[in-house]
Amino acid sequence: SVAATTVDEYWQDCQEEYARIFEEFTPDAADKQGAEVKLDESFGTRYFFNAKYNGVEYRYMQIYTVHQDSLLSGSSLYIFTFTARADLFDSFYDNEQNLDVLAILSNFKFD
């Protein structure tokens, strides 16, 4: 296979791999994927999927972002992954106490 050159192409490659390694793999509908998210000063693309591992269903949120790294004189692909049991995902993803993945993302910094 040809190496991915865009975030969307990399996501497509990952979906193929996830379908092989998980007992069940179900990405959200295409129209629910690909929202732009800010991580520090970089913009990323957010994807959601469910997958079953050892008989337990989990929900995943991943953000793929390319960040310019001044120390490495180039850019790197970063993947931020949040995972929870499917039945608990929403309680950790966004809650009133602000003790959730959205709060973590708002404080994320590249160094």
MODELLER restraints for C-alpha pairs under 7 A, 6 or more apart:
rsr = mdl.restraints
at = mdl.atoms
rsr.add(forms.Gaussian(group=physical.xy_distance, feature=features.Distance(at['CA:4:A'], at['CA:10:A']), mean=5.14, stdev=0.5))
rsr.add(forms.Gaussian(group=physical.xy_distance, feature=features.Distance(at['CA:7:A'], at['CA:64:A']), mean=6.49, stdev=0.5))
rsr.add(forms.Gaussian(group=physical.xy_distance, feature=features.Distance(at['CA:18:A'], at['CA:25:A']), mean=6.55, stdev=0.5))
rsr.add(forms.Gaussian(group=physical.xy_distance, feature=features.Distance(at['CA:19:A'], at['CA:25:A']), mean=5.37, stdev=0.5))
rsr.add(forms.Gaussian(group=physical.xy_distance, feature=features.Distance(at['CA:22:A'], at['CA:51:A']), mean=6.17, stdev=0.5))
rsr.add(forms.Gaussian(group=physical.xy_distance, feature=features.Distance(at['CA:22:A'], at['CA:52:A']), mean=5.93, stdev=0.5))
rsr.add(forms.Gaussian(group=physical.xy_distance, feature=features.Distance(at['CA:22:A'], at['CA:53:A']), mean=5.83, stdev=0.5))
rsr.add(forms.Gaussian(group=physical.xy_distance, feature=features.Distance(at['CA:23:A'], at['CA:52:A']), mean=5.34, stdev=0.5))
rsr.add(forms.Gaussian(group=physical.xy_distance, feature=features.Distance(at['CA:23:A'], at['CA:53:A']), mean=5.91, stdev=0.5))
rsr.add(forms.Gaussian(group=physical.xy_distance, feature=features.Distance(at['CA:24:A'], at['CA:51:A']), mean=5.26, stdev=0.5))
rsr.add(forms.Gaussian(group=physical.xy_distance, feature=features.Distance(at['CA:24:A'], at['CA:52:A']), mean=5.04, stdev=0.5))
rsr.add(forms.Gaussian(group=physical.xy_distance, feature=features.Distance(at['CA:25:A'], at['CA:50:A']), mean=5.91, stdev=0.5))
rsr.add(forms.Gaussian(group=physical.xy_distance, feature=features.Distance(at['CA:25:A'], at['CA:51:A']), mean=4.40, stdev=0.5))
rsr.add(forms.Gaussian(group=physical.xy_distance, feature=features.Distance(at['CA:25:A'], at['CA:52:A']), mean=6.71, stdev=0.5))
rsr.add(forms.Gaussian(group=physical.xy_distance, feature=features.Distance(at['CA:26:A'], at['CA:49:A']), mean=5.57, stdev=0.5))
rsr.add(forms.Gaussian(group=physical.xy_distance, feature=features.Distance(at['CA:26:A'], at['CA:50:A']), mean=5.12, stdev=0.5))
rsr.add(forms.Gaussian(group=physical.xy_distance, feature=features.Distance(at['CA:26:A'], at['CA:51:A']), mean=6.19, stdev=0.5))
rsr.add(forms.Gaussian(group=physical.xy_distance, feature=features.Distance(at['CA:27:A'], at['CA:48:A']), mean=6.17, stdev=0.5))
rsr.add(forms.Gaussian(group=physical.xy_distance, feature=features.Distance(at['CA:27:A'], at['CA:49:A']), mean=4.00, stdev=0.5))
rsr.add(forms.Gaussian(group=physical.xy_distance, feature=features.Distance(at['CA:27:A'], at['CA:50:A']), mean=6.21, stdev=0.5))
rsr.add(forms.Gaussian(group=physical.xy_distance, feature=features.Distance(at['CA:28:A'], at['CA:48:A']), mean=5.76, stdev=0.5))
rsr.add(forms.Gaussian(group=physical.xy_distance, feature=features.Distance(at['CA:28:A'], at['CA:49:A']), mean=5.40, stdev=0.5))
rsr.add(forms.Gaussian(group=physical.xy_distance, feature=features.Distance(at['CA:33:A'], at['CA:46:A']), mean=6.55, stdev=0.5))
rsr.add(forms.Gaussian(group=physical.xy_distance, feature=features.Distance(at['CA:33:A'], at['CA:47:A']), mean=5.12, stdev=0.5))
rsr.add(forms.Gaussian(group=physical.xy_distance, feature=features.Distance(at['CA:33:A'], at['CA:48:A']), mean=6.71, stdev=0.5))
rsr.add(forms.Gaussian(group=physical.xy_distance, feature=features.Distance(at['CA:34:A'], at['CA:45:A']), mean=5.21, stdev=0.5))
rsr.add(forms.Gaussian(group=physical.xy_distance, feature=features.Distance(at['CA:34:A'], at['CA:46:A']), mean=5.18, stdev=0.5))
rsr.add(forms.Gaussian(group=physical.xy_distance, feature=features.Distance(at['CA:34:A'], at['CA:47:A']), mean=5.82, stdev=0.5))
rsr.add(forms.Gaussian(group=physical.xy_distance, feature=features.Distance(at['CA:35:A'], at['CA:45:A']), mean=5.57, stdev=0.5))
rsr.add(forms.Gaussian(group=physical.xy_distance, feature=features.Distance(at['CA:35:A'], at['CA:46:A']), mean=5.27, stdev=0.5))
rsr.add(forms.Gaussian(group=physical.xy_distance, feature=features.Distance(at['CA:36:A'], at['CA:43:A']), mean=6.54, stdev=0.5))
rsr.add(forms.Gaussian(group=physical.xy_distance, feature=features.Distance(at['CA:36:A'], at['CA:44:A']), mean=5.65, stdev=0.5))
rsr.add(forms.Gaussian(group=physical.xy_distance, feature=features.Distance(at['CA:36:A'], at['CA:45:A']), mean=4.76, stdev=0.5))
rsr.add(forms.Gaussian(group=physical.xy_distance, feature=features.Distance(at['CA:36:A'], at['CA:46:A']), mean=6.33, stdev=0.5))
rsr.add(forms.Gaussian(group=physical.xy_distance, feature=features.Distance(at['CA:37:A'], at['CA:43:A']), mean=5.60, stdev=0.5))
rsr.add(forms.Gaussian(group=physical.xy_distance, feature=features.Distance(at['CA:37:A'], at['CA:44:A']), mean=5.07, stdev=0.5))
rsr.add(forms.Gaussian(group=physical.xy_distance, feature=features.Distance(at['CA:37:A'], at['CA:45:A']), mean=5.90, stdev=0.5))
rsr.add(forms.Gaussian(group=physical.xy_distance, feature=features.Distance(at['CA:37:A'], at['CA:46:A']), mean=6.55, stdev=0.5))
rsr.add(forms.Gaussian(group=physical.xy_distance, feature=features.Distance(at['CA:38:A'], at['CA:44:A']), mean=6.01, stdev=0.5))
rsr.add(forms.Gaussian(group=physical.xy_distance, feature=features.Distance(at['CA:39:A'], at['CA:105:A']), mean=6.51, stdev=0.5))
rsr.add(forms.Gaussian(group=physical.xy_distance, feature=features.Distance(at['CA:39:A'], at['CA:108:A']), mean=6.25, stdev=0.5))
rsr.add(forms.Gaussian(group=physical.xy_distance, feature=features.Distance(at['CA:40:A'], at['CA:108:A']), mean=5.87, stdev=0.5))
rsr.add(forms.Gaussian(group=physical.xy_distance, feature=features.Distance(at['CA:40:A'], at['CA:109:A']), mean=5.09, stdev=0.5))
rsr.add(forms.Gaussian(group=physical.xy_distance, feature=features.Distance(at['CA:40:A'], at['CA:110:A']), mean=6.53, stdev=0.5))
rsr.add(forms.Gaussian(group=physical.xy_distance, feature=features.Distance(at['CA:42:A'], at['CA:67:A']), mean=6.08, stdev=0.5))
rsr.add(forms.Gaussian(group=physical.xy_distance, feature=features.Distance(at['CA:43:A'], at['CA:65:A']), mean=6.23, stdev=0.5))
rsr.add(forms.Gaussian(group=physical.xy_distance, feature=features.Distance(at['CA:44:A'], at['CA:63:A']), mean=5.89, stdev=0.5))
rsr.add(forms.Gaussian(group=physical.xy_distance, feature=features.Distance(at['CA:44:A'], at['CA:64:A']), mean=5.28, stdev=0.5))
rsr.add(forms.Gaussian(group=physical.xy_distance, feature=features.Distance(at['CA:44:A'], at['CA:65:A']), mean=4.11, stdev=0.5))
rsr.add(forms.Gaussian(group=physical.xy_distance, feature=features.Distance(at['CA:45:A'], at['CA:63:A']), mean=5.34, stdev=0.5))
rsr.add(forms.Gaussian(group=physical.xy_distance, feature=features.Distance(at['CA:45:A'], at['CA:64:A']), mean=5.32, stdev=0.5))
rsr.add(forms.Gaussian(group=physical.xy_distance, feature=features.Distance(at['CA:45:A'], at['CA:65:A']), mean=6.46, stdev=0.5))
rsr.add(forms.Gaussian(group=physical.xy_distance, feature=features.Distance(at['CA:46:A'], at['CA:61:A']), mean=6.95, stdev=0.5))
rsr.add(forms.Gaussian(group=physical.xy_distance, feature=features.Distance(at['CA:46:A'], at['CA:62:A']), mean=5.65, stdev=0.5))
rsr.add(forms.Gaussian(group=physical.xy_distance, feature=features.Distance(at['CA:46:A'], at['CA:63:A']), mean=4.37, stdev=0.5))
rsr.add(forms.Gaussian(group=physical.xy_distance, feature=features.Distance(at['CA:46:A'], at['CA:64:A']), mean=6.57, stdev=0.5))
rsr.add(forms.Gaussian(group=physical.xy_distance, feature=features.Distance(at['CA:47:A'], at['CA:61:A']), mean=5.72, stdev=0.5))
rsr.add(forms.Gaussian(group=physical.xy_distance, feature=features.Distance(at['CA:47:A'], at['CA:62:A']), mean=5.25, stdev=0.5))
rsr.add(forms.Gaussian(group=physical.xy_distance, feature=features.Distance(at['CA:47:A'], at['CA:63:A']), mean=6.35, stdev=0.5))
rsr.add(forms.Gaussian(group=physical.xy_distance, feature=features.Distance(at['CA:48:A'], at['CA:60:A']), mean=5.58, stdev=0.5))
rsr.add(forms.Gaussian(group=physical.xy_distance, feature=features.Distance(at['CA:48:A'], at['CA:61:A']), mean=4.56, stdev=0.5))
rsr.add(forms.Gaussian(group=physical.xy_distance, feature=features.Distance(at['CA:48:A'], at['CA:62:A']), mean=6.42, stdev=0.5))
rsr.add(forms.Gaussian(group=physical.xy_distance, feature=features.Distance(at['CA:49:A'], at['CA:59:A']), mean=5.93, stdev=0.5))
rsr.add(forms.Gaussian(group=physical.xy_distance, feature=features.Distance(at['CA:49:A'], at['CA:60:A']), mean=5.31, stdev=0.5))
rsr.add(forms.Gaussian(group=physical.xy_distance, feature=features.Distance(at['CA:49:A'], at['CA:61:A']), mean=6.73, stdev=0.5))
rsr.add(forms.Gaussian(group=physical.xy_distance, feature=features.Distance(at['CA:50:A'], at['CA:57:A']), mean=6.84, stdev=0.5))
rsr.add(forms.Gaussian(group=physical.xy_distance, feature=features.Distance(at['CA:50:A'], at['CA:58:A']), mean=5.61, stdev=0.5))
rsr.add(forms.Gaussian(group=physical.xy_distance, feature=features.Distance(at['CA:50:A'], at['CA:59:A']), mean=4.41, stdev=0.5))
rsr.add(forms.Gaussian(group=physical.xy_distance, feature=features.Distance(at['CA:50:A'], at['CA:60:A']), mean=6.04, stdev=0.5))
rsr.add(forms.Gaussian(group=physical.xy_distance, feature=features.Distance(at['CA:51:A'], at['CA:57:A']), mean=5.69, stdev=0.5))
rsr.add(forms.Gaussian(group=physical.xy_distance, feature=features.Distance(at['CA:51:A'], at['CA:58:A']), mean=5.40, stdev=0.5))
rsr.add(forms.Gaussian(group=physical.xy_distance, feature=features.Distance(at['CA:51:A'], at['CA:59:A']), mean=6.49, stdev=0.5))
rsr.add(forms.Gaussian(group=physical.xy_distance, feature=features.Distance(at['CA:52:A'], at['CA:58:A']), mean=5.98, stdev=0.5))
rsr.add(forms.Gaussian(group=physical.xy_distance, feature=features.Distance(at['CA:57:A'], at['CA:85:A']), mean=6.08, stdev=0.5))
rsr.add(forms.Gaussian(group=physical.xy_distance, feature=features.Distance(at['CA:57:A'], at['CA:86:A']), mean=5.69, stdev=0.5))
rsr.add(forms.Gaussian(group=physical.xy_distance, feature=features.Distance(at['CA:58:A'], at['CA:83:A']), mean=6.72, stdev=0.5))
rsr.add(forms.Gaussian(group=physical.xy_distance, feature=features.Distance(at['CA:58:A'], at['CA:84:A']), mean=5.63, stdev=0.5))
rsr.add(forms.Gaussian(group=physical.xy_distance, feature=features.Distance(at['CA:58:A'], at['CA:85:A']), mean=4.22, stdev=0.5))
rsr.add(forms.Gaussian(group=physical.xy_distance, feature=features.Distance(at['CA:58:A'], at['CA:86:A']), mean=4.45, stdev=0.5))
rsr.add(forms.Gaussian(group=physical.xy_distance, feature=features.Distance(at['CA:59:A'], at['CA:83:A']), mean=5.83, stdev=0.5))
rsr.add(forms.Gaussian(group=physical.xy_distance, feature=features.Distance(at['CA:59:A'], at['CA:84:A']), mean=5.67, stdev=0.5))
rsr.add(forms.Gaussian(group=physical.xy_distance, feature=features.Distance(at['CA:59:A'], at['CA:85:A']), mean=5.97, stdev=0.5))
rsr.add(forms.Gaussian(group=physical.xy_distance, feature=features.Distance(at['CA:59:A'], at['CA:86:A']), mean=4.61, stdev=0.5))
rsr.add(forms.Gaussian(group=physical.xy_distance, feature=features.Distance(at['CA:59:A'], at['CA:89:A']), mean=6.32, stdev=0.5))
rsr.add(forms.Gaussian(group=physical.xy_distance, feature=features.Distance(at['CA:60:A'], at['CA:81:A']), mean=6.91, stdev=0.5))
rsr.add(forms.Gaussian(group=physical.xy_distance, feature=features.Distance(at['CA:60:A'], at['CA:82:A']), mean=5.70, stdev=0.5))
rsr.add(forms.Gaussian(group=physical.xy_distance, feature=features.Distance(at['CA:60:A'], at['CA:83:A']), mean=4.63, stdev=0.5))
rsr.add(forms.Gaussian(group=physical.xy_distance, feature=features.Distance(at['CA:60:A'], at['CA:84:A']), mean=6.83, stdev=0.5))
rsr.add(forms.Gaussian(group=physical.xy_distance, feature=features.Distance(at['CA:61:A'], at['CA:81:A']), mean=5.80, stdev=0.5))
rsr.add(forms.Gaussian(group=physical.xy_distance, feature=features.Distance(at['CA:61:A'], at['CA:82:A']), mean=5.22, stdev=0.5))
rsr.add(forms.Gaussian(group=physical.xy_distance, feature=features.Distance(at['CA:61:A'], at['CA:83:A']), mean=6.63, stdev=0.5))
rsr.add(forms.Gaussian(group=physical.xy_distance, feature=features.Distance(at['CA:62:A'], at['CA:79:A']), mean=6.48, stdev=0.5))
rsr.add(forms.Gaussian(group=physical.xy_distance, feature=features.Distance(at['CA:62:A'], at['CA:80:A']), mean=5.48, stdev=0.5))
rsr.add(forms.Gaussian(group=physical.xy_distance, feature=features.Distance(at['CA:62:A'], at['CA:81:A']), mean=4.46, stdev=0.5))
rsr.add(forms.Gaussian(group=physical.xy_distance, feature=features.Distance(at['CA:62:A'], at['CA:82:A']), mean=6.39, stdev=0.5))
rsr.add(forms.Gaussian(group=physical.xy_distance, feature=features.Distance(at['CA:63:A'], at['CA:79:A']), mean=5.54, stdev=0.5))
rsr.add(forms.Gaussian(group=physical.xy_distance, feature=features.Distance(at['CA:63:A'], at['CA:80:A']), mean=5.09, stdev=0.5))
rsr.add(forms.Gaussian(group=physical.xy_distance, feature=features.Distance(at['CA:63:A'], at['CA:81:A']), mean=6.63, stdev=0.5))
rsr.add(forms.Gaussian(group=physical.xy_distance, feature=features.Distance(at['CA:64:A'], at['CA:77:A']), mean=6.93, stdev=0.5))
rsr.add(forms.Gaussian(group=physical.xy_distance, feature=features.Distance(at['CA:64:A'], at['CA:78:A']), mean=5.82, stdev=0.5))
rsr.add(forms.Gaussian(group=physical.xy_distance, feature=features.Distance(at['CA:64:A'], at['CA:79:A']), mean=4.64, stdev=0.5))
rsr.add(forms.Gaussian(group=physical.xy_distance, feature=features.Distance(at['CA:64:A'], at['CA:80:A']), mean=6.66, stdev=0.5))
rsr.add(forms.Gaussian(group=physical.xy_distance, feature=features.Distance(at['CA:65:A'], at['CA:77:A']), mean=5.68, stdev=0.5))
rsr.add(forms.Gaussian(group=physical.xy_distance, feature=features.Distance(at['CA:65:A'], at['CA:78:A']), mean=5.31, stdev=0.5))
rsr.add(forms.Gaussian(group=physical.xy_distance, feature=features.Distance(at['CA:65:A'], at['CA:79:A']), mean=6.53, stdev=0.5))
rsr.add(forms.Gaussian(group=physical.xy_distance, feature=features.Distance(at['CA:66:A'], at['CA:75:A']), mean=6.35, stdev=0.5))
rsr.add(forms.Gaussian(group=physical.xy_distance, feature=features.Distance(at['CA:66:A'], at['CA:76:A']), mean=5.48, stdev=0.5))
rsr.add(forms.Gaussian(group=physical.xy_distance, feature=features.Distance(at['CA:66:A'], at['CA:77:A']), mean=4.46, stdev=0.5))
rsr.add(forms.Gaussian(group=physical.xy_distance, feature=features.Distance(at['CA:66:A'], at['CA:78:A']), mean=6.17, stdev=0.5))
rsr.add(forms.Gaussian(group=physical.xy_distance, feature=features.Distance(at['CA:67:A'], at['CA:75:A']), mean=5.32, stdev=0.5))
rsr.add(forms.Gaussian(group=physical.xy_distance, feature=features.Distance(at['CA:67:A'], at['CA:76:A']), mean=5.56, stdev=0.5))
rsr.add(forms.Gaussian(group=physical.xy_distance, feature=features.Distance(at['CA:67:A'], at['CA:77:A']), mean=6.52, stdev=0.5))
rsr.add(forms.Gaussian(group=physical.xy_distance, feature=features.Distance(at['CA:68:A'], at['CA:74:A']), mean=5.76, stdev=0.5))
rsr.add(forms.Gaussian(group=physical.xy_distance, feature=features.Distance(at['CA:68:A'], at['CA:75:A']), mean=4.17, stdev=0.5))
rsr.add(forms.Gaussian(group=physical.xy_distance, feature=features.Distance(at['CA:68:A'], at['CA:76:A']), mean=6.68, stdev=0.5))
rsr.add(forms.Gaussian(group=physical.xy_distance, feature=features.Distance(at['CA:69:A'], at['CA:75:A']), mean=5.30, stdev=0.5))
rsr.add(forms.Gaussian(group=physical.xy_distance, feature=features.Distance(at['CA:92:A'], at['CA:100:A']), mean=5.03, stdev=0.5))
rsr.add(forms.Gaussian(group=physical.xy_distance, feature=features.Distance(at['CA:92:A'], at['CA:101:A']), mean=6.54, stdev=0.5))
rsr.add(forms.Gaussian(group=physical.xy_distance, feature=features.Distance(at['CA:93:A'], at['CA:100:A']), mean=5.35, stdev=0.5))
rsr.add(forms.Gaussian(group=physical.xy_distance, feature=features.Distance(at['CA:93:A'], at['CA:101:A']), mean=5.17, stdev=0.5))
rsr.add(forms.Gaussian(group=physical.xy_distance, feature=features.Distance(at['CA:93:A'], at['CA:102:A']), mean=6.43, stdev=0.5))
rsr.add(forms.Gaussian(group=physical.xy_distance, feature=features.Distance(at['CA:94:A'], at['CA:100:A']), mean=5.58, stdev=0.5))
rsr.add(forms.Gaussian(group=physical.xy_distance, feature=features.Distance(at['CA:94:A'], at['CA:101:A']), mean=6.83, stdev=0.5))
rsr.add(forms.Gaussian(group=physical.xy_distance, feature=features.Distance(at['CA:94:A'], at['CA:102:A']), mean=6.27, stdev=0.5))
